[in-house]
Amino acid sequence: MRVGVLAYQGDVREHLLALERCGVQALGVKYEEELHTCQALVIPGGESTTIGKLVSRYGLAEALRGFAAGGKRIFGTCAGLILLAKEIAGSEQFRLGLMDLVVERNAYGRQTESFEADLEIPVLGGEPFPAVFIRAPQIRCVGEKVEPLASYNGQVVLCRQGNLLAASFHPELTTDSRVHRYFLEM
């Protein structure tokens, strides 16, 4: 299996390493031709406005929407979650609008308020998952087709909608590969 990581900005290297630990071929994707060689894609954490502008500049928006519509898997972490959402509270910035979510950017605070938390994620098994939250977005509302998979303080932080997976946190910043493995097995 070949899995792409949108390689404009953010935690690209960390996701590539996490995917390689899972035993798949991983490559950075910047162009539509590269996207078409992949069976799945990760949109990493980073700066959502920058990533969104680059997706637009490189003309990749419709290709990404078509990728998802064709049943291929997309996993968005942090900024990637923001780009997957249908609505961003208080913002008109670019988004792909693929998941029935309303999100709020940086809702858990500034960089200095970043934190780690052990999450109970039943689909991953019994051990808590060590989630890293860095200027994390908050999922304010989930549509009826969205399946919440994990929560933190009453807020959904990991969810799935068909072939799409989204996390408020950064699973690529841990050595625990269970979230990436779950994505690959979807």
Secondary structure, DSSP 4 states (H G I P E B T S, - for coil): -EEEEE-SSSSHHHHHHHHHHTT-EEEEE-SHHHHTT-SEEEE-SS-HHHHHHHHHHTT-HHHHHHHHHTT-EEEEETHHHHHHEEEETT--------EEEEEETTTT--GGG-EEEEE--GGG-SSPEEEEESS--EEEEE-TT-EEEEEETTEEEEEEETTEEEESS-GGGSS--HHHHHHHH-
